[in-house]
Amino acid sequence: MEIKNHFGVYGVCLQEGKLLCIEKTRGPYQNRFDLPGGGQELGEGLTETLEREVLE
């Protein structure tokens, strides 16, 4: 049995008292809100991952 690990980063973005959230459009959490974030790409640092995910 193969075990896969998934490491993700998530960020809290506040501006003028507002919290940035994303709405899930698929998967088990469809139509729910989450913080911006996601998984690392090969060779990417944690800060780079978070910056990319927030911009996406």
PQR file of N, CA, C, O and H, with PARSE charges and radii, in Angstrom:
ATOM      1  N   MET A   1       0.840  -1.180   0.000 -0.4000 1.5000
ATOM      2  CA  MET A   1       0.000   0.000   0.000 -0.0000 2.0000
ATOM      3  C   MET A   1       0.892   1.253   0.000  0.5500 1.7000
ATOM      4  O   MET A   1       1.766   1.411   0.853 -0.5500 1.4000
ATOM      5  N   GLU A   2       0.655   2.113  -0.953 -0.4000 1.5000
ATOM      6  CA  GLU A   2       1.446   3.340  -1.070 -0.0000 2.0000
ATOM      7  C   GLU A   2       0.816   4.448  -0.239  0.5500 1.7000
ATOM      8  O   GLU A   2      -0.390   4.686  -0.314 -0.5500 1.4000
ATOM      9  H   GLU A   2      -0.055   1.984  -1.646  0.4000 1.0000
ATOM     10  N   ILE A   3       1.641   5.123   0.554 -0.4000 1.5000
ATOM     11  CA  ILE A   3       1.161   6.241   1.366 -0.0000 2.0000
ATOM     12  C   ILE A   3       1.672   7.525   0.738  0.5500 1.7000
ATOM     13  O   ILE A   3       2.869   7.672   0.492 -0.5500 1.4000
ATOM     14  H   ILE A   3       2.620   4.929   0.616  0.4000 1.0000
ATOM     15  N   LYS A   4       0.768   8.446   0.482 -0.4000 1.5000
ATOM     16  CA  LYS A   4       1.144   9.733  -0.098 -0.0000 2.0000
ATOM     17  C   LYS A   4       0.934  10.821   0.939  0.5500 1.7000
ATOM     18  O   LYS A   4      -0.086  10.855   1.628 -0.5500 1.4000
ATOM     19  H   LYS A   4      -0.205   8.327   0.682  0.4000 1.0000
ATOM     20  N   ASN A   5       1.906  11.704   1.038 -0.4000 1.5000
ATOM     21  CA  ASN A   5       1.797  12.846   1.935 -0.0000 2.0000
ATOM     22  C   ASN A   5       1.485  14.091   1.122  0.5500 1.7000
ATOM     23  O   ASN A   5       2.017  14.273   0.027 -0.5500 1.4000
ATOM     24  H   ASN A   5       2.734  11.676   0.479  0.4000 1.0000
ATOM     25  N   HIS A   6       0.640  14.934   1.648 -0.4000 1.5000
ATOM     26  CA  HIS A   6       0.323  16.205   1.004 -0.0000 2.0000
ATOM     27  C   HIS A   6       0.588  17.303   2.006  0.5500 1.7000
ATOM     28  O   HIS A   6       0.003  17.325   3.089 -0.5500 1.4000
ATOM     29  H   HIS A   6       0.208  14.786   2.538  0.4000 1.0000
ATOM     30  N   PHE A   7       1.463  18.208   1.649 -0.4000 1.5000
ATOM     31  CA  PHE A   7       1.795  19.330   2.523 -0.0000 2.0000
ATOM     32  C   PHE A   7       1.265  20.593   1.867  0.5500 1.7000
ATOM     33  O   PHE A   7       1.577  20.880   0.712 -0.5500 1.4000
ATOM     34  H   PHE A   7       1.939  18.191   0.770  0.4000 1.0000
ATOM     35  N   GLY A   8       0.475  21.334   2.597 -0.4000 1.5000
ATOM     36  CA  GLY A   8      -0.094  22.561   2.053 -0.0000 2.0000
ATOM     37  C   GLY A   8       0.172  23.750   2.945  0.5500 1.7000
ATOM     38  O   GLY A   8       0.492  23.605   4.124 -0.5500 1.4000
ATOM     39  H   GLY A   8       0.221  21.101   3.536  0.4000 1.0000
ATOM     40  N   VAL A   9       0.034  24.936   2.365 -0.4000 1.5000
ATOM     41  CA  VAL A   9       0.166  26.175   3.114 -0.0000 2.0000
ATOM     42  C   VAL A   9      -1.117  26.984   2.943  0.5500 1.7000
ATOM     43  O   VAL A   9      -1.747  26.952   1.886 -0.5500 1.4000
ATOM     44  H   VAL A   9      -0.227  25.054   1.406  0.4000 1.0000
ATOM     45  N   TYR A  10      -1.490  27.697   3.978 -0.4000 1.5000
ATOM     46  CA  TYR A  10      -2.688  28.529   3.956 -0.0000 2.0000
ATOM     47  C   TYR A  10      -2.363  29.851   4.613  0.5500 1.7000
ATOM     48  O   TYR A  10      -1.541  29.909   5.527 -0.5500 1.4000
ATOM     49  H   TYR A  10      -0.979  27.723   4.837  0.4000 1.0000
ATOM     50  N   GLY A  11      -2.997  30.907   4.158 -0.4000 1.5000
ATOM     51  CA  GLY A  11      -2.709  32.227   4.692 -0.0000 2.0000
ATOM     52  C   GLY A  11      -3.959  32.955   5.136  0.5500 1.7000
ATOM     53  O   GLY A  11      -5.057  32.706   4.639 -0.5500 1.4000
ATOM     54  H   GLY A  11      -3.665  30.860   3.415  0.4000 1.0000
ATOM     55  N   VAL A  12      -3.773  33.853   6.075 -0.4000 1.5000
ATOM     56  CA  VAL A  12      -4.836  34.741   6.535 -0.0000 2.0000
ATOM     57  C   VAL A  12      -4.520  36.121   5.982  0.5500 1.7000
ATOM     58  O   VAL A  12      -3.494  36.715   6.313 -0.5500 1.4000
ATOM     59  H   VAL A  12      -2.881  34.056   6.479  0.4000 1.0000
ATOM     60  N   CYS A  13      -5.418  36.628   5.130 -0.4000 1.5000
ATOM     61  CA  CYS A  13      -5.216  37.935   4.503 -0.0000 2.0000
ATOM     62  C   CYS A  13      -6.317  38.876   4.979  0.5500 1.7000
ATOM     63  O   CYS A  13      -7.495  38.654   4.701 -0.5500 1.4000
ATOM     64  H   CYS A  13      -6.251  36.145   4.861  0.4000 1.0000
ATOM     65  N   LEU A  14      -5.933  39.913   5.689 -0.4000 1.5000
ATOM     66  CA  LEU A  14      -6.881  40.915   6.183 -0.0000 2.0000
ATOM     67  C   LEU A  14      -6.586  42.253   5.534  0.5500 1.7000
ATOM     68  O   LEU A  14      -5.431  42.665   5.422 -0.5500 1.4000
ATOM     69  H   LEU A  14      -4.975  40.093   5.915  0.4000 1.0000
ATOM     70  N   GLN A  15      -7.646  42.928   5.108 -0.4000 1.5000
ATOM     71  CA  GLN A  15      -7.500  44.277   4.564 -0.0000 2.0000
ATOM     72  C   GLN A  15      -8.750  45.064   4.927  0.5500 1.7000
ATOM     73  O   GLN A  15      -9.866  44.669   4.589 -0.5500 1.4000
ATOM     74  H   GLN A  15      -8.584  42.594   5.199  0.4000 1.0000
ATOM     75  N   GLU A  16      -8.550  46.178   5.617 -0.4000 1.5000
ATOM     76  CA  GLU A  16      -9.652  47.036   6.054 -0.0000 2.0000
ATOM     77  C   GLU A  16     -10.733  46.245   6.791  0.5500 1.7000
ATOM     78  O   GLU A  16     -11.928  46.462   6.591 -0.5500 1.4000
ATOM     79  H   GLU A  16      -7.643  46.499   5.891  0.4000 1.0000
ATOM     80  N   GLY A  17     -10.292  45.332   7.640 -0.4000 1.5000
ATOM     81  CA  GLY A  17     -11.218  44.541   8.439 -0.0000 2.0000
ATOM     82  C   GLY A  17     -11.922  43.423   7.695  0.5500 1.7000
ATOM     83  O   GLY A  17     -12.828  42.793   8.242 -0.5500 1.4000
ATOM     84  H   GLY A  17      -9.321  45.155   7.803  0.4000 1.0000
ATOM     85  N   LYS A  18     -11.524  43.164   6.454 -0.4000 1.5000
ATOM     86  CA  LYS A  18     -12.150  42.104   5.660 -0.0000 2.0000
ATOM     87  C   LYS A  18     -11.190  40.935   5.514  0.5500 1.7000
ATOM     88  O   LYS A  18      -9.986  41.127   5.340 -0.5500 1.4000
ATOM     89  H   LYS A  18     -10.788  43.675   6.009  0.4000 1.0000
ATOM     90  N   LEU A  19     -11.726  39.721   5.586 -0.4000 1.5000
ATOM     91  CA  LEU A  19     -10.957  38.487   5.471 -0.0000 2.0000
ATOM     92  C   LEU A  19     -11.113  37.919   4.069  0.5500 1.7000
ATOM     93  O   LEU A  19     -12.232  37.740   3.587 -0.5500 1.4000
ATOM     94  H   LEU A  19     -12.703  39.564   5.728  0.4000 1.0000
ATOM     95  N   LEU A  20      -9.983  37.634   3.409 -0.4000 1.5000
ATOM     96  CA  LEU A  20     -10.017  37.034   2.081 -0.0000 2.0000
ATOM     97  C   LEU A  20     -10.325  35.544   2.207  0.5500 1.7000
ATOM     98  O   LEU A  20      -9.611  34.810   2.891 -0.5500 1.4000
ATOM     99  H   LEU A  20      -9.074  37.780   3.801  0.4000 1.0000
ATOM    100  N   CYS A  21     -11.394  35.102   1.541 -0.4000 1.5000
ATOM    101  CA  CYS A  21     -11.783  33.692   1.511 -0.0000 2.0000
ATOM    102  C   CYS A  21     -12.001  33.275   0.065  0.5500 1.7000
ATOM    103  O   CYS A  21     -12.264  34.105  -0.805 -0.5500 1.4000
ATOM    104  H   CYS A  21     -11.974  35.698   0.986  0.4000 1.0000
ATOM    105  N   ILE A  22     -11.888  31.980  -0.176 -0.4000 1.5000
ATOM    106  CA  ILE A  22     -12.195  31.436  -1.491 -0.0000 2.0000
ATOM    107  C   ILE A  22     -13.383  30.491  -1.337  0.5500 1.7000
ATOM    108  O   ILE A  22     -13.569  29.883  -0.282 -0.5500 1.4000
ATOM    109  H   ILE A  22     -11.674  31.305   0.531  0.4000 1.0000
ATOM    110  N   GLU A  23     -14.184  30.372  -2.395 -0.4000 1.5000
ATOM    111  CA  GLU A  23     -15.308  29.441  -2.373 -0.0000 2.0000
ATOM    112  C   GLU A  23     -14.912  28.190  -3.135  0.5500 1.7000
ATOM    113  O   GLU A  23     -14.503  28.264  -4.294 -0.5500 1.4000
ATOM    114  H   GLU A  23     -14.033  30.865  -3.252  0.4000 1.0000
ATOM    115  N   LYS A  24     -15.033  27.048  -2.487 -0.4000 1.5000
ATOM    116  CA  LYS A  24     -14.702  25.772  -3.121 -0.0000 2.0000
ATOM    117  C   LYS A  24     -15.731  25.476  -4.208  0.5500 1.7000
ATOM    118  O   LYS A  24     -16.934  25.604  -3.979 -0.5500 1.4000
ATOM    119  H   LYS A  24     -15.365  26.989  -1.545  0.4000 1.0000
ATOM    120  N   THR A  25     -15.260  25.080  -5.393 -0.4000 1.5000
ATOM    121  CA  THR A  25     -16.178  24.829  -6.507 -0.0000 2.0000
ATOM    122  C   THR A  25     -16.297  23.351  -6.859  0.5500 1.7000
ATOM    123  O   THR A  25     -17.076  22.979  -7.736 -0.5500 1.4000
ATOM    124  H   THR A  25     -14.283  24.976  -5.580  0.4000 1.0000
ATOM    125  N   ARG A  26     -15.521  22.507  -6.172 -0.4000 1.5000
ATOM    126  CA  ARG A  26     -15.602  21.074  -6.440 -0.0000 2.0000
ATOM    127  C   ARG A  26     -15.118  20.298  -5.225  0.5500 1.7000
ATOM    128  O   ARG A  26     -14.620  20.886  -4.264 -0.5500 1.4000
ATOM    129  H   ARG A  26     -14.888  22.810  -5.459  0.4000 1.0000
ATOM    130  N   GLY A  27     -15.259  19.011  -5.266 -0.4000 1.5000
ATOM    131  CA  GLY A  27     -14.794  18.155  -4.185 -0.0000 2.0000
ATOM    132  C   GLY A  27     -15.779  18.104  -3.031  0.5500 1.7000
ATOM    133  O   GLY A  27     -16.891  18.622  -3.126 -0.5500 1.4000
ATOM    134  H   GLY A  27     -15.663  18.534  -6.047  0.4000 1.0000
ATOM    135  N   PRO A  28     -15.362  17.477  -1.944 -0.5600 1.5000
ATOM    136  CA  PRO A  28     -16.272  17.270  -0.810  0.2800 2.0000
ATOM    137  C   PRO A  28     -16.673  18.560  -0.090  0.5500 1.7000
ATOM    138  O   PRO A  28     -17.658  18.577   0.648 -0.5500 1.4000
ATOM    139  N   TYR A  29     -15.920  19.628  -0.301 -0.4000 1.5000
ATOM    140  CA  TYR A  29     -16.228  20.895   0.364 -0.0000 2.0000
ATOM    141  C   TYR A  29     -16.815  21.920  -0.599  0.5500 1.7000
ATOM    142  O   TYR A  29     -16.736  23.124  -0.357 -0.5500 1.4000
ATOM    143  H   TYR A  29     -15.120  19.614  -0.900  0.4000 1.0000
ATOM    144  N   GLN A  30     -17.401  21.441  -1.690 -0.4000 1.5000
ATOM    145  CA  GLN A  30     -18.002  22.316  -2.696 -0.0000 2.0000
ATOM    146  C   GLN A  30     -19.016  23.256  -2.034  0.5500 1.7000
ATOM    147  O   GLN A  30     -19.766  22.854  -1.144 -0.5500 1.4000
ATOM    148  H   GLN A  30     -17.465  20.463  -1.887  0.4000 1.0000
ATOM    149  N   ASN A  31     -19.023  24.509  -2.483 -0.4000 1.5000
ATOM    150  CA  ASN A  31     -19.920  25.561  -1.986 -0.0000 2.0000
ATOM    151  C   ASN A  31     -19.631  25.981  -0.550  0.5500 1.7000
ATOM    152  O   ASN A  31     -20.489  26.574   0.105 -0.5500 1.4000
ATOM    153  H   ASN A  31     -18.414  24.836  -3.206  0.4000 1.0000
ATOM    154  N   ARG A  32     -18.450  25.685  -0.061 -0.4000 1.5000
ATOM    155  CA  ARG A  32     -18.030  26.145   1.268 -0.0000 2.0000
ATOM    156  C   ARG A  32     -16.846  27.089   1.096  0.5500 1.7000
ATOM    157  O   ARG A  32     -16.217  27.121   0.038 -0.5500 1.4000
ATOM    158  H   ARG A  32     -17.754  25.204  -0.593  0.4000 1.0000
ATOM    159  N   PHE A  33     -16.552  27.847   2.126 -0.4000 1.5000
ATOM    160  CA  PHE A  33     -15.474  28.828   2.068 -0.0000 2.0000
ATOM    161  C   PHE A  33     -14.240  28.308   2.801  0.5500 1.7000
ATOM    162  O   PHE A  33     -14.338  27.530   3.751 -0.5500 1.4000
ATOM    163  H   PHE A  33     -17.063  27.821   2.986  0.4000 1.0000
ATOM    164  N   ASP A  34     -13.082  28.758   2.336 -0.4000 1.5000
ATOM    165  CA  ASP A  34     -11.806  28.335   2.912 -0.0000 2.0000
ATOM    166  C   ASP A  34     -10.827  29.498   2.813  0.5500 1.7000
ATOM    167  O   ASP A  34     -11.095  30.492   2.139 -0.5500 1.4000
ATOM    168  H   ASP A  34     -13.002  29.390   1.565  0.4000 1.0000
ATOM    169  N   LEU A  35      -9.700  29.365   3.484 -0.4000 1.5000
ATOM    170  CA  LEU A  35      -8.623  30.338   3.350 -0.0000 2.0000
ATOM    171  C   LEU A  35      -7.855  30.057   2.061  0.5500 1.7000
ATOM    172  O   LEU A  35      -7.827  28.914   1.605 -0.5500 1.4000
ATOM    173  H   LEU A  35      -9.482  28.557   4.031  0.4000 1.0000
ATOM    174  N   PRO A  36      -7.234  31.074   1.464 -0.5600 1.5000
ATOM    175  CA  PRO A  36      -6.425  30.822   0.272  0.2800 2.0000
ATOM    176  C   PRO A  36      -5.200  29.986   0.632  0.5500 1.7000
ATOM    177  O   PRO A  36      -4.558  30.211   1.658 -0.5500 1.4000
ATOM    178  N   GLY A  37      -4.894  29.033  -0.215 -0.4000 1.5000
ATOM    179  CA  GLY A  37      -3.732  28.190   0.024 -0.0000 2.0000
ATOM    180  C   GLY A  37      -3.752  26.979  -0.869  0.5500 1.7000
ATOM    181  O   GLY A  37      -4.643  26.822  -1.704 -0.5500 1.4000
ATOM    182  H   GLY A  37      -5.416  28.850  -1.048  0.4000 1.0000
ATOM    183  N   GLY A  38      -2.764  26.118  -0.692 -0.4000 1.5000
ATOM    184  CA  GLY A  38      -2.687  24.909  -1.495 -0.0000 2.0000
ATOM    185  C   GLY A  38      -1.342  24.243  -1.342  0.5500 1.7000
ATOM    186  O   GLY A  38      -0.591  24.527  -0.408 -0.5500 1.4000
ATOM    187  H   GLY A  38      -2.040  26.246  -0.014  0.4000 1.0000
ATOM    188  N   GLY A  39      -1.043  23.344  -2.280 -0.4000 1.5000
ATOM    189  CA  GLY A  39       0.151  22.528  -2.208 -0.0000 2.0000
ATOM    190  C   GLY A  39       1.335  23.125  -2.940  0.5500 1.7000
ATOM    191  O   GLY A  39       1.193  23.934  -3.857 -0.5500 1.4000
ATOM    192  H   GLY A  39      -1.653  23.114  -3.038  0.4000 1.0000
ATOM    193  N   GLN A  40       2.511  22.696  -2.501 -0.4000 1.5000
ATOM    194  CA  GLN A  40       3.765  23.138  -3.105 -0.0000 2.0000
ATOM    195  C   GLN A  40       3.980  22.472  -4.456  0.5500 1.7000
ATOM    196  O   GLN A  40       3.576  21.330  -4.675 -0.5500 1.4000
ATOM    197  H   GLN A  40       2.627  22.039  -1.757  0.4000 1.0000
ATOM    198  N   GLU A  41       4.619  23.204  -5.352 -0.4000 1.5000
ATOM    199  CA  GLU A  41       5.088  22.633  -6.602 -0.0000 2.0000
ATOM    200  C   GLU A  41       6.557  22.284  -6.421  0.5500 1.7000
ATOM    201  O   GLU A  41       7.224  22.825  -5.539 -0.5500 1.4000
ATOM    202  H   GLU A  41       4.947  24.132  -5.174  0.4000 1.0000
ATOM    203  N   LEU A  42       7.053  21.394  -7.241 -0.4000 1.5000
ATOM    204  CA  LEU A  42       8.427  20.929  -7.142 -0.0000 2.0000
ATOM    205  C   LEU A  42       9.413  22.095  -7.167  0.5500 1.7000
ATOM    206  O   LEU A  42       9.370  22.928  -8.072 -0.5500 1.4000
ATOM    207  H   LEU A  42       6.511  20.955  -7.958  0.4000 1.0000
ATOM    208  N   GLY A  43      10.298  22.153  -6.177 -0.4000 1.5000
ATOM    209  CA  GLY A  43      11.325  23.180  -6.111 -0.0000 2.0000
ATOM    210  C   GLY A  43      10.860  24.513  -5.560  0.5500 1.7000
ATOM    211  O   GLY A  43      11.628  25.475  -5.545 -0.5500 1.4000
ATOM    212  H   GLY A  43      10.333  21.477  -5.441  0.4000 1.0000
ATOM    213  N   GLU A  44       9.632  24.589  -5.114 -0.4000 1.5000
ATOM    214  CA  GLU A  44       9.047  25.843  -4.639 -0.0000 2.0000
ATOM    215  C   GLU A  44       9.172  25.930  -3.117  0.5500 1.7000
ATOM    216  O   GLU A  44       8.948  24.939  -2.421 -0.5500 1.4000
ATOM    217  H   GLU A  44       9.008  23.808  -5.126  0.4000 1.0000
ATOM    218  N   GLY A  45       9.526  27.104  -2.598 -0.4000 1.5000
ATOM    219  CA  GLY A  45       9.581  27.318  -1.150 -0.0000 2.0000
ATOM    220  C   GLY A  45       8.186  27.611  -0.598  0.5500 1.7000
ATOM    221  O   GLY A  45       7.251  27.871  -1.356 -0.5500 1.4000
ATOM    222  H   GLY A  45       9.707  27.909  -3.163  0.4000 1.0000
ATOM    223  N   LEU A  46       8.057  27.568   0.713 -0.4000 1.5000
ATOM    224  CA  LEU A  46       6.750  27.794   1.346 -0.0000 2.0000
ATOM    225  C   LEU A  46       6.207  29.196   1.066  0.5500 1.7000
ATOM    226  O   LEU A  46       5.018  29.360   0.790 -0.5500 1.4000
ATOM    227  H   LEU A  46       8.817  27.358   1.329  0.4000 1.0000
ATOM    228  N   THR A  47       7.076  30.202   1.136 -0.4000 1.5000
ATOM    229  CA  THR A  47       6.634  31.573   0.882 -0.0000 2.0000
ATOM    230  C   THR A  47       6.189  31.728  -0.571  0.5500 1.7000
ATOM    231  O   THR A  47       5.173  32.363  -0.853 -0.5500 1.4000
ATOM    232  H   THR A  47       8.042  30.069   1.360  0.4000 1.0000
ATOM    233  N   GLU A  48       6.953  31.146  -1.484 -0.4000 1.5000
ATOM    234  CA  GLU A  48       6.584  31.195  -2.905 -0.0000 2.0000
ATOM    235  C   GLU A  48       5.244  30.502  -3.156  0.5500 1.7000
ATOM    236  O   GLU A  48       4.422  30.983  -3.936 -0.5500 1.4000
ATOM    237  H   GLU A  48       7.779  30.630  -1.255  0.4000 1.0000
ATOM    238  N   THR A  49       5.038  29.379  -2.494 -0.4000 1.5000
ATOM    239  CA  THR A  49       3.771  28.646  -2.637 -0.0000 2.0000
ATOM    240  C   THR A  49       2.610  29.509  -2.178  0.5500 1.7000
ATOM    241  O   THR A  49       1.599  29.617  -2.873 -0.5500 1.4000
ATOM    242  H   THR A  49       5.705  28.988  -1.860  0.4000 1.0000
ATOM    243  N   LEU A  50       2.748  30.117  -1.027 -0.4000 1.5000
ATOM    244  CA  LEU A  50       1.672  30.935  -0.488 -0.0000 2.0000
ATOM    245  C   LEU A  50       1.397  32.147  -1.370  0.5500 1.7000
ATOM    246  O   LEU A  50       0.238  32.476  -1.622 -0.5500 1.4000
ATOM    247  H   LEU A  50       3.569  30.029  -0.463  0.4000 1.0000
ATOM    248  N   GLU A  51       2.431  32.803  -1.834 -0.4000 1.5000
ATOM    249  CA  GLU A  51       2.247  33.956  -2.729 -0.0000 2.0000
ATOM    250  C   GLU A  51       1.499  33.545  -3.996  0.5500 1.7000
ATOM    251  O   GLU A  51       0.576  34.240  -4.420 -0.5500 1.4000
ATOM    252  H   GLU A  51       3.373  32.536  -1.629  0.4000 1.0000
ATOM    253  N   ARG A  52       1.886  32.430  -4.599 -0.4000 1.5000
ATOM    254  CA  ARG A  52       1.242  31.953  -5.821 -0.0000 2.0000
ATOM    255  C   ARG A  52      -0.222  31.598  -5.563  0.5500 1.7000
ATOM    256  O   ARG A  52      -1.100  31.955  -6.349 -0.5500 1.4000
ATOM    257  H   ARG A  52       2.636  31.866  -4.254  0.4000 1.0000
ATOM    258  N   GLU A  53      -0.477  30.906  -4.480 -0.4000 1.5000
ATOM    259  CA  GLU A  53      -1.848  30.479  -4.181 -0.0000 2.0000
ATOM    260  C   GLU A  53      -2.768  31.661  -3.895  0.5500 1.7000
ATOM    261  O   GLU A  53      -3.925  31.656  -4.314 -0.5500 1.4000
ATOM    262  H   GLU A  53       0.235  30.616  -3.841  0.4000 1.0000
ATOM    263  N   VAL A  54      -2.275  32.663  -3.195 -0.4000 1.5000
ATOM    264  CA  VAL A  54      -3.097  33.840  -2.904 -0.0000 2.0000
ATOM    265  C   VAL A  54      -3.415  34.586  -4.209  0.5500 1.7000
ATOM    266  O   VAL A  54      -4.542  35.042  -4.404 -0.5500 1.4000
ATOM    267  H   VAL A  54      -1.334  32.667  -2.855  0.4000 1.0000
ATOM    268  N   LEU A  55      -2.427  34.708  -5.095 -0.4000 1.5000
ATOM    269  CA  LEU A  55      -2.660  35.387  -6.373 -0.0000 2.0000
ATOM    270  C   LEU A  55      -3.616  34.604  -7.285  0.5500 1.7000
ATOM    271  O   LEU A  55      -4.383  35.194  -8.046 -0.5500 1.4000
ATOM    272  H   LEU A  55      -1.511  34.338  -4.937  0.4000 1.0000
ATOM    273  N   GLU A  56      -3.559  33.279  -7.197 -0.4000 1.5000
ATOM    274  CA  GLU A  56      -4.468  32.465  -8.008 -0.0000 2.0000
ATOM    275  C   GLU A  56      -5.891  32.639  -7.542  0.5500 1.7000
ATOM    276  O   GLU A  56      -6.803  32.033  -8.104 -0.5500 1.4000
ATOM    277  H   GLU A  56      -2.936  32.800  -6.579  0.4000 1.0000
TER
END
